[in-house]
Amino acid sequence: MPSLIDIRRRIRSVRNTQQITKALKMISAAKLRKAQDRALAARPYASILQQMLANVAQAAHSDPGENPLLAVRPENRILLIVITADMGKAGGFNANLIRLAQRFVDEHRSQDLRLDLAGKKGRDYFKKRGARVHAEFVDIFRLVRYETAEAIANGVIELFSKAEVDAVYLFGNEFKSVMASHLVAKRLLPIEIPQAGEPVDYIYEQAPAELLGSLLPRYIKAQIYRALLESSAAEHAARMTAMDAASSNASDMIDSLTLYLNRVRQASITKEIIEVVSGAAALE
């Protein structure tokens, strides 16, 4: 049976851990609102850009031109963009995404795979396993900037345009609610032109094919920027939920240990009383 000092020391340790989890929950709750607003604000822009891309592509159908970002080739060389967090303590946020990306890697071992890794967790995981890392981006989630997405997109576009890779896939988390996020795995390149609805009668100052050529890189940058914003919001939500559960579990453990402490102390007092009574009886 552990001593009273050991139990008190364990209660103190759990209480200190609970203070840390509560602090992390409060930090994530404070950051979540801003990250959520930025992620939700980016969605209409991405949707309108997608509609515009479909309409311009439809107008350029008679004169499509040649654009390297639309080139469809056999997927022998693949680039993966994996967006994880820079830190843990967020439940299964990082583990679930890394597991999804690793499953894709296992299924495509016969192809030449490269990785662009955003976030320390994904970087550390794949580097330990000897993956071929093309680029890494860490410490970018303190404040997600469009320049970061632009840097990732420029590298990806250059590789694909030079036919050094045949396809680019994006893996990330999409923010749904405070309690849940959605794993996303989609192909970025070659760009699949979305289907347009009713044709929009745009007045074009330049040829539609030329406009399409300038619109496609913007579309890739917007997709990556939105993925970074969604991942940031989902990370704070996951950490807030995980730390709230950890704080609750710590409270339950403290109550259980306190009850056990009282039982041990009561047993110790009872034992001492019995020893005193037994000693007094022996002296009679």
C-alpha positions in Angstrom: 0.0 0.0 0.0 1.5 3.4 -1.0 2.2 5.9 1.8 0.3 9.0 2.4 3.2 11.1 1.1 3.2 9.2 -2.2 -0.5 9.7 -2.7 -0.3 13.4 -1.9 2.6 13.8 -4.3 0.6 12.1 -7.0 -2.4 14.4 -6.4 -0.1 17.4 -6.5 1.3 16.2 -9.8 -2.1 15.6 -11.4 -3.3 19.0 -10.2 -0.2 20.7 -11.8 -0.9 18.8 -15.1 -4.5 20.0 -14.9 -3.4 23.6 -14.7 -1.4 23.1 -17.9 -4.3 21.5 -19.7 -6.7 24.3 -18.6 -4.2 27.0 -19.8 -3.8 25.3 -23.2 -7.6 25.1 -23.5 -8.0 28.8 -22.8 -5.2 29.7 -25.3 -6.8 27.6 -28.1 -10.3 28.9 -27.3 -8.9 32.5 -27.6 -7.2 31.7 -30.9 -10.1 29.6 -32.3 -12.4 32.5 -32.9 -10.1 34.4 -35.1 -8.9 31.3 -37.0 -12.5 30.2 -37.5 -13.5 33.6 -38.9 -10.6 33.6 -41.3 -11.4 30.0 -42.5 -15.1 30.8 -43.0 -14.2 34.1 -44.8 -12.0 32.2 -47.3 -14.7 29.8 -48.4 -16.9 32.2 -50.5 -13.8 33.5 -52.3 -12.7 30.0 -53.1 -16.2 29.1 -54.3 -16.5 32.2 -56.5 -13.1 31.6 -57.9 -14.0 28.1 -58.8 -17.2 29.2 -60.6 -15.2 31.9 -62.5 -12.7 29.3 -63.5 -15.4 27.1 -64.9 -17.0 29.9 -66.8 -13.8 31.2 -68.3 -12.8 27.6 -69.2 -16.1 27.2 -71.0 -15.6 30.4 -72.9 -12.1 29.4 -73.9 -13.2 25.9 -75.1 -13.1 27.0 -78.7 -9.6 28.4 -78.2 -8.2 26.6 -75.2 -4.5 27.1 -75.9 -1.9 25.0 -74.2 -1.6 25.3 -70.4 0.9 23.0 -68.5 -1.3 23.0 -65.4 -4.0 21.1 -67.3 -1.7 18.5 -68.7 -2.8 14.9 -67.8 0.0 12.4 -67.6 0.4 8.9 -66.2 1.0 9.4 -62.4 4.5 8.0 -62.2 5.9 10.9 -60.1 3.7 12.2 -57.4 4.1 15.1 -55.0 2.1 15.1 -51.7 1.4 18.3 -49.7 0.7 17.2 -46.1 -0.5 19.9 -43.7 -0.2 19.0 -40.0 0.3 21.1 -36.9 3.6 22.4 -35.3 2.7 21.0 -31.9 0.7 18.1 -30.4 -1.8 17.9 -27.5 -4.7 18.0 -30.0 -6.1 14.5 -29.7 -6.0 12.6 -33.0 -5.7 15.7 -35.1 -2.2 14.9 -36.4 -2.2 11.1 -36.0 -5.3 10.7 -38.2 -4.0 12.8 -41.0 -0.5 11.2 -40.9 -2.2 7.8 -41.0 -4.2 8.8 -44.1 -1.1 10.1 -45.8 1.0 7.1 -44.9 -1.7 4.8 -46.3 -1.5 6.7 -49.6 2.3 6.4 -49.5 2.1 2.6 -48.9 -0.4 2.2 -51.8 1.9 4.0 -54.2 5.3 2.6 -53.3 5.9 1.7 -57.0 5.7 5.4 -57.9 8.3 8.1 -57.3 7.0 10.1 -54.3 8.0 13.5 -53.0 6.6 15.4 -50.1 6.0 19.0 -49.2 5.5 19.0 -45.4 3.7 21.9 -43.6 4.0 21.6 -39.9 6.5 20.0 -37.5 4.5 16.9 -36.7 4.3 15.7 -40.3 7.9 16.8 -41.0 9.3 14.8 -38.0 7.2 11.7 -38.8 8.2 11.4 -42.5 11.8 12.4 -42.0 12.3 9.6 -39.4 11.0 7.1 -42.0 13.3 8.3 -44.7 10.7 9.8 -47.0 11.9 12.0 -49.9 11.1 15.5 -48.7 11.0 18.2 -51.4 10.3 21.1 -49.1 9.3 21.8 -45.5 7.4 24.7 -43.9 7.4 25.0 -40.1 6.3 27.6 -37.6 3.8 28.9 -40.1 0.6 28.5 -38.0 1.2 31.3 -35.5 -0.2 33.5 -38.1 -1.2 31.9 -41.5 -0.1 34.2 -44.3 -1.0 34.2 -47.9 2.7 34.5 -48.7 3.3 31.1 -47.2 0.6 29.5 -49.4 2.1 31.4 -52.4 5.6 30.0 -51.7 4.2 26.4 -51.5 2.1 26.9 -54.6 5.0 28.4 -56.6 7.2 25.4 -55.9 4.5 23.0 -56.8 3.5 24.8 -60.0 7.2 24.9 -61.1 7.7 21.2 -60.6 4.5 20.3 -62.5 5.0 22.8 -65.3 8.5 21.3 -65.9 7.0 17.8 -65.9 9.1 16.8 -62.9 6.0 15.5 -61.2 2.8 14.1 -62.9 0.3 14.8 -60.1 0.0 16.8 -56.9 -2.2 15.7 -54.0 -3.2 17.7 -50.9 -3.8 16.2 -47.4 -5.2 18.3 -44.7 -8.0 18.9 -42.1 -11.1 20.9 -42.9 -12.8 22.7 -40.1 -16.4 21.5 -39.5 -17.2 22.4 -35.9 -15.6 22.7 -32.5 -16.2 19.0 -31.9 -15.3 17.7 -35.4 -13.0 18.2 -38.4 -13.0 16.4 -41.7 -9.9 14.8 -43.3 -9.3 16.0 -46.9 -7.3 14.2 -49.5 -7.7 15.7 -53.0 -5.8 16.1 -56.2 -4.6 19.7 -56.9 -2.7 19.1 -60.2 -3.5 18.6 -63.0 -6.4 20.9 -62.4 -9.7 19.4 -63.1 -11.9 22.2 -64.5 -15.2 22.2 -62.6 -18.4 21.9 -64.6 -20.1 25.3 -65.3 -23.8 25.8 -64.9 -25.5 28.3 -67.2 -23.0 30.2 -69.2 -22.2 33.7 -67.9 -21.9 36.4 -70.5 -18.6 38.0 -69.5 -17.1 40.8 -71.5 -13.5 39.8 -72.0 -10.8 42.4 -72.5 -8.3 39.7 -73.3 -8.7 36.3 -74.9 -10.4 33.8 -72.6 -7.5 31.3 -73.1 -5.0 33.9 -72.0 -7.2 34.9 -69.0 -7.5 31.2 -68.1 -3.7 30.9 -68.1 -3.4 33.6 -65.5 -6.3 32.3 -63.4 -5.1 28.8 -63.0 -2.1 29.6 -60.7 -4.3 31.9 -58.6 -6.7 29.0 -58.2 -3.9 26.7 -56.9 -2.7 29.4 -54.5 -6.2 30.0 -53.2 -6.7 26.3 -52.6 -3.5 25.9 -50.6 -4.2 29.1 -48.6 -7.7 27.9 -47.8 -6.3 24.5 -46.7 -3.8 26.2 -44.3 -6.6 28.3 -42.8 -8.9 25.3 -42.4 -6.2 23.3 -40.8 -5.3 26.1 -38.4 -9.0 26.4 -37.2 -9.4 22.7 -37.0 -6.2 22.4 -34.9 -7.3 24.9 -32.3 -10.7 23.3 -32.1 -9.2 19.8 -31.7 -6.8 21.1 -29.0 -9.5 22.9 -27.1 -11.6 19.8 -27.1 -8.7 17.5 -26.1 -7.6 19.8 -23.3 -11.1 20.1 -22.0 -11.4 16.3 -21.8 -7.9 16.1 -20.2 -8.9 18.6 -17.6 -12.1 16.7 -16.8 -10.2 13.4 -16.5 -7.7 15.1 -14.2 -10.5 16.2 -12.0 -11.9 12.7 -11.8 -8.5 11.3 -11.0 -8.0 13.9 -8.2 -11.3 13.0 -6.7 -10.4 9.3 -6.9 -7.0 9.8 -5.4 -8.4 12.0 -2.6 -11.0 9.3 -1.8 -8.2 6.7 -1.7 -6.1 9.0 0.4 -8.9 9.4 3.0 -9.3 5.6 3.1 -5.6 5.0 3.6 -5.5 7.7 6.3 -8.6 6.2 8.0 -7.1 2.7 7.9 -3.8 4.1 9.4 -5.7 5.9 12.2 -7.8 2.8 12.9 -4.6 0.7 13.0 -3.0 3.1 15.5 -6.2 3.0 17.7 -6.2 -0.7 17.7 -2.5 -0.8 18.6 -3.1 1.6 21.5 -6.1 -0.3 22.8 -4.2 -3.6 22.4 -1.2 -2.2 24.3 -3.5 -0.8 27.1 -5.2 -4.1 27.4 -1.9 -5.9 27.6 -0.8 -3.8 30.5 -4.0 -4.5 32.6 
